[in-house]
Amino acid sequence: MTEPVSAPKTATQTKANIKTKGKARAPAATTGAEMLSCINPATGEVLGQVPAVSPEQVQLAVARARLAQKAWACSSFAQRRRVLEHLLRSVLERTDEICESVVQSSGKTWENALLGEVMTVCAKLRWVIDNGERHLKSEKVGSGILPHKRGRIDYVPLGVVACIVPWNYPFQNIFGSVAAPLMAGNAVIIKPSEAVAWSSALFQSLLDEALQSEGFSADTVQIVDGAGATGAALVRAGVQKILFIGSAGNGRRIIEGSAQTLTPVIMELGGKDPFIVCDDADLDQALHAALGGCFINLGQNCVASERLIVQAPVYDAFIEKVTAATRALRQGVPTGPGTQDVGAVCTAQQMQVIETLVNDALEKGARALAGGKRLPGQGNFFPPTILVDVTPQMRIAREEVFGPVMLIFKVADDAEAIALANSTEFGLQASVITRDRARGQRLAAQLESGGVCINDFGMCYLNQDLPFGGVKASGFGAMNGRDGLRAYTCARAVLEDRFGFSVLPKIYPVKPGDYAKAKGMIRLLFGRGLAQKARALRQLIKPQ
């Protein structure tokens, strides 16, 4: 494991490396606005300052978005596809620039910026472009007991959607969140974490160029930077839906705020994902899935495989393999592609969370087979860590770490593995490693989670046909797939005449025989058997 390197670039040099085509736009700030200090967490370098958007400016941004959405809602699916195609081309053409900005803002490696952010955004955009119209166009349905009518469902845009997203994936959290509501005809206002505000100007310019290429207002998608006050104002700004990605604690605060305006929400909250290694598992497959599940993005991942549940017959062999591989990982300042395996913790606050949970576990008897203590020097570097002998009394067994900490538990059999896997308040994703397909499916069916990967980790998100979300304290509502698209629409029911004439819907005035006729009609429609239907028909035609 390498130590963090010194001699970071100066702020001036860093700014020079962020080039944008055209004019980068960010929401205007009033004179004397609060300034957000942007820091490279791998070097400690101050990248610069970004003005925070005040609550008053949030209201103005929502008003502009509402006006822009009127035109965008009237756009055709072809126009929306062209905007998203333009955005996808820009991402592919400017990949290196995007990755550099992400690396500087978040401290992650170039490879993780490329695969964890650019690739996932490209997958999302391509899927929405190719499948959006199919899932959002009007859908014909049956007319039930009204044969003279025709029914359909129109998927109508909601209006303005707010997306409040965290710092762990600066690019993916913004662009992955925008694609579905935009395709559905909504305007979008995104409030990213203030920790990664340095990237906002570049990202806003990409969105502006795509919208303006088809003649639509740049106000259709706006990024509003700021801290808690900005997010709180957006929640209460009268938007039509809120997507929140973040911790369960902050999610509860979002719901409290949204309740004031009865604004519906989609909650993608934390996880404590279990990763079950069965006694028949291919240990090389288990090893690499575990390394990816725990240490991609240095564990700052809602679907991180924080709890490895290993069955006793393969426990020792697995421990030997994973410990050696973890100790060999390189960590330090990601100065370019291929220079490090893992990068830095994005914020000092999260560094404190990781240290507190690890220290609590060590003090209560857990053992660190790798890592366990932050690296000295500049930068937020906590090494990839393996803890064993973890007990339920330790906070780390129950609370989300959101850092590079692999907890390994030994269990006797499948039943104990399932009981341990389901023992926390979270239920986002889960993994099962086994050579037996039927066994994998059987275990998956018993897991309390929004998704399960058999013989892999956290990859449900990459399959854009699948809905993504959690159960229990991991949230509710869907991202991705058909359900994720339709979540940003009102499913409006439409009933119209099937033929060129109308049947008079005469109910009033009520006549003496109407009750008996109505009872006969109900029995004819819903009764079982020819005899019952014949009796109902006689009752209908019987003179009253």
N, C-alpha and C positions, 0 to 999 in steps of 0.2 A: 504494500500500500504506500503510495507516495504522499509526501507532505505537500500542502498548498504552496504553489510557487509564488514568488514575490514579484515586484516591479510591474504592477498593473498599469494599463494604459491610462492616460489622463482623461479627464472628462471631455476636454476639447477633442482629443483623438477619437473618443467613443462617439461623440456627436457627429463627427465627420463621416463615420462609417454607416450612419443611418441615412440613406438617400431615398428620397421619394420622387416619383414621377408626378409632375404637377404640384399643386400646392396642398400640403398636408393641412387638414382642417380638424380642429378640435372645438368643442363648444366654447364660446367666448366666456371670459371671466371678468367680473367687474374689477375696477381698480381697488387694490387692497385685499384681493381675494386670498384665502388661505393657500399656501403653496405646499405641494407634496414633494418631499425629498425622495428621489429615486436612487437606489443604491444597488450596485452589483453585489449579490450576496456571496459570491465566490472570492471577491477581491477586497470588499469593503469600500470600493471606489464610489464616489458620488457621481452619478451619471448626469444629474441635472435636476431641475425642478419643473413640476407640472402644476398649473393652477387647478385648485379644487372647484368643482361646480357647486354653487350654493343651492339651498332649497328653493329659492326664488327662481334661479335659472333652470332648475329641474322642471318647474311648472311651465316655464316658457318653452323648454325643449319638448315637453309633452304636447303643448299647444301646436307647435310647428309640426310635430309628427302626426298629429290628428289631421291637420290640413293636407299634408303630403299623402297620407293614407287614402284619402278620398280618390285621388288619381290612381294610386297604386292598386286599390281594390277593383278598379275598372279595367285593369290591364288584362290581357289575354294570358293563357298559360304559355303561349309561344314567347311572348315578351318576357315573362318571368324567367323562362328557361334561358333566354339570351343573356339576361342580366347575370344569372348564376354561371352560365358558360364563360362570360367575360371574367367573372371573379375566379373561376377555376383556372383559366389561362394565366391570369395574373399571378396566382399562387405558384403555378408550375414555372413561370418565367422568373419569378423573384424569390425562389426557394431559399437561396443562400442568404439573401437580405433578411428574410423573415426569420430564418434560423439564428442568424447573428443577433437580431433584436431579442429573440426569446432567450438565448443563452445569456446575454447581458442582463436582462431583467430578472431572470429566475435562477441563474447559476447552474442550470442543468447542462448536460453534455450535448454536443452537436448531434450525435446520433439519436438521442432521445427527442430532441427538438424536431428532427426530421421524421422519425418513425412514429413517435407518440403524438405529434401535433400536425405536421404537414400531411402525412399520409392519412391520418384519420379525417382531417378536414376534406381532403380530396375524395375519400371514400364517401363521406356524407354528401358533398356537393354532387358527385356523379350519381349517387342513388336518387337524390331528390330530383335532379334534372330528368333522369330516365323514368322515374316512377311517380312523381308528384301528381301529374294530371290524372293518372289512372285511379289514384286513391282519393282525389279531391273533386272530381267531376260529379255531377248529379247522379244519384243511384236510384234506379227503378226498384220499387218494392211491390209486394202484393197489396190488394185492396181489402183483404179480410172478408168481412160479412157485407161489404158494399160493392157488389159486382159491377154496378153502374159507374164506379169511380176508378180513378187511377191514382196511385200513390208514388211519391218519390222523396228522396232526402237530398236537400241542397246543403253543401258544406260551405257556409258563409263565413267570410273573414270576421274576426272579432273586433278589430280596430287597432289599438296600440298595445303591444306586448312589451312588458319589462323583463329583462334578463339580468339577474344579479348573480355574478359568477366569481369564483375564487382565483387564487394566484397560481395554483399548481400547474395549469396548462394555459398560459397567457393567450396563445393564438387559438388553440382548439376550443377553449371554453367560449370564446367570442364567436368565431365563425361557425363552429358546430351548433351553437345555440341559435344563430340567426337564420340558418338555411330553411328550416321547416316553417317557422312563422312567416318568413318572407314569401316562400312559395305559396302559402295559404292565403296571401293577400293582405297581410298585416304590415303596419309600420313597427319598428323595433327600437327600443332604447336599452342599451346595455350599460350596466354599471359594473366594471371589473374591479378587482381588488386594487386599492391604492398602492400595494406593494409592487405591482407590475405596470404602473401607469406610464412608464417610459416608452412602452411599445404602442401606446394608444394612437399617437399621431400617424404612424406608419399604417396601422390597421385601418384607421378611419379613411385614410387616403385611398386604400384599395377598395373599400366599400363605395366611396364617393364616385370613383372612376367607373365602377361597374354600373351603378344606377344612372349616372349622367350619360353613359354611352347609349342608353336607350331613351334619353330625354326625361328621366324621372328626377325628382328632387332629391338632393343629398340628405334632406331632413327625414327621408324614409327610414334611414338607419343612423342612429346617433350614439356615440360613446360618451358617457358622462363620467368623468373621473372624480373621485372624492372618497372620503372615509364614511363613517357610520351615518352622519347627518345627511349625506347625499343619498345613500341607500334608503334611509327611512323616509325621506321626502318622495322618492320614486315609488315606494310601496303605497303611499297615501295620495298619489297624484291623480287618481282617477283613471288609471290604465284598465284595460279589459282582462288582462291575465298576467300572472307573474310566474316566471320560472326562477327557482332558486336552487343553486348548487352550492353546498357548503356543509357546515356542521349541524348536528341536530339542535344544539343550543341556539344557534343563530336562526335556524329554521323556525323554531318556536316563536322567536321575536318577529320574524316575517309574518307568520300567521296571525299574531296578535295585531299587527299593523293592518294587514289586509282585511281583517274582520271589520274594521271601521268602515270600509267601503264595500264590503261583501265581494271582494275581488277574488276569483278562484285562483288557485295556485297549483303548480307542479313542484314537488319537493324531491330533489335528488340529494340525499343527506349522506351521513358517514357510513362506514362499514367496519366490520371486524371479521373479514371473510375467512371461513375455514377452508383448509386444503387437506383433504384426506388421502393419505398414502396407504393403500391396502397391502396386505401381506403378499399378494401376487403381482405387485406393481413392477414395471420395468424401472429400475432405479435410476438409470441414466435419464429416462424421460421425466421421472419425478424430480430429479436434481435440477434439470434445466427449466422445467416449468416453475419450480419453487424459486429459483434465482430470479427469474423474470417476474414472478408474482410478487415477490418481496422487495426487490431492489430496483426495478424500473422506476425512473424518476426519483430515485433514492427513497422509495416507499411513500412518496407524497402523492398518493393515488387512492381514490375512494374505493377502488376494487383491489387494493393490495391484499395479498394473501398473508395476513398478519399471523394467523394461527395454523401451524402445520401439525396435523393430527396423524401420527405415524403408528401403525400397528406393530406390536412387540416383535414379531419374528424378523422384521427388516429394520427395526429401529437403529441398532448399532451400526449396521452397514450404511444406512442413509446418513446418520450423523457424521460418520467419517468422510463420506463424499462431500456433503454440503459444507462442512467446516473447512476443508481444504480449499474448495472452490471460492468460498466467501473470503477467506484470508488473502487470496491471490488477487482480488479485485483492486484496481488502481483508482485512487481518489485524489482529486486536486482541482486546480483551476483549469477548466476546459478551454485551452488556448486555441484549439482548432480540432477538426475531425480526427478521430483516432488517438487523441492525447490522453483521455481518461475513460474509465469504465463507468464511473458514477461521479456526480458533481456535488453541489452544495445544497444545504437546506435553504429554502427560499427566504424565510423571515427569521429574525432573532426571536420573535415570540414563539414560533413553532419549535425552534431549537430548545427553548426552555421547557416546552411541553415534553419533548422527547427525553431530555435529561432527567426531568422530574420522575417520569414513569419508569425509566430504566433504573435510576438510583433507588427508587422505592422497591423494585423487584430484587435488586442485588442485596439491599439491606434486609430483606425478608427471606433470603436463602436461595434465590436464583443464581445460576452460574452463567458467566459469559464465556462461550467457547470462541468467540471472535468479537472484536470491537468492544463496545461497552462504555466508551468514554470519548468525549469530543476531542478532535485533534487540536493541538496548539497552533497559534499563529492567526493571521488575518483570515477572514472568511468563516462562513457558517458550515463547518465540516464535522458531521457526525458519521463515523465509519459504519459500513455494513456490519450488523451485530447479530449474533445468535445467542439466545437465552434458552437454557433448559432448567428443569426442576422448578418450573413456574406453577404456582398453586392458585386456586380461585380467590384466595385472600389478597392477592396482589392486584393493585389497580390495573396493571398492564394486561391482566387476563381478561378484563371487562371493557376497558376504555380504549378508544381508537388512538393509536400512536401517530399515524400519518407521518411515518419516518422509517428509516432503514433498519427495522428491528424484526427479526424472525423469531417467533416463539415456537418451540417444538415440544409437543406433548406426546407421551407414550400411552397407548390404549391397547386393550386386550383383543377387541373384536369389533365387528361392524356396529353392534348395538351401542357399545360405549363410545364409538366414534361419532355416531349420530347424536347421542345425548350431549356430548361435549360441543359439537358443532352448533347445536341449536340453543346453547345455554346463555347466549348474550342477548341484549336488547336489539341488536342489529340483525339485518337480513338482506344484504344487498346482493352479493354474488357468492358463489361457492365453487369448489373444484373437487373432483374425485379422480384418483389415479388408480387404474386397475386394468389387467389384461382381459377380464371377463366382462363382456358387453352387458349381459343381463344383470350382473352384479352392480355395474356402474349405474344402470338405469334404475335399479331397485333402490340404491342409496340416494340417487338424485331425487327420486320421488319423495323421500322422507325429509329432505333438507328444507328448512324455512328460509327461503331466499327468493329474490326476484329473478334469478337466473343461475344455471349450473353449467359449468364446462366439464365434460368428461374427458380426461387425459389432456387437459390444457388448463390455462389460467386466464381469467378475465377477458377472454376473447369474444364474449357475446356482444360487446360493444362494437366490435369491428364488423359484425354481420348486420348491416343496416336494415335487413328485412325483419330482424328481431326487435321487439320492444325492449327498452332498457329502463330498469327502475328497481325499487326495492320494496320490502315489506317491513313491518314493525317500525323501529326507530330509524330505519334507512330511507323512509319517505314513502311517497305515493305519486301516482300519475306516471305517464309514459314519456320517454324520449325515444327517438328513432322509430323506424318502421312506419307502417300504416297508422298505428295508434298514435305515434308521436306527431305525425302530420295533422291528423284530425283533431288532436288536442288543442290546436290553435284555430279551431272553427266552431261555429254554432251549427249543430246538426239540425237544420230547419225542416220540419215536416210540411209537405205540400200535398194537398188532396184536390183533385179537379175532375170534371166530368170526363167519362171515357168516350161518350158518344156526342153527337151534335145537338143533343137536347138534354134538358135537366128533368130529373124526377122531383116533383114537388115535395119538399120535406115537411109535410103537413102534420103538425102535432096538436095544435089547438084549433078549436075548442075541444075538450075531452068529451067523448060520447059514452053512453052507458056500456056498450059492448067492447070498448077499446082495451080494457084490462084483460079480458078473456082472449081476445085476438093476439095481444102482445105476448101472453103466456104461451099460446099455441105456437107463435112464431119462434120464441126462444127455445121451446122444446124441439121444434123442427130443425133449427140450426145446430143445436148443441147436444141433442139426445143421441143415444146409441141404439142401433138395431132398427130393422125395418118396421117392426110392430109399433115401437114408440113413435117413430116418425109418422106412421100412418095415423095413429091416434091424434097427433099434433096437427096433421093436415086436415082431418075431419073437424077439429075444433076451430081451425081457421076459417073453413068454408061454411060452418054451421050458422044458420041465420040466428041473429041475436034478438 
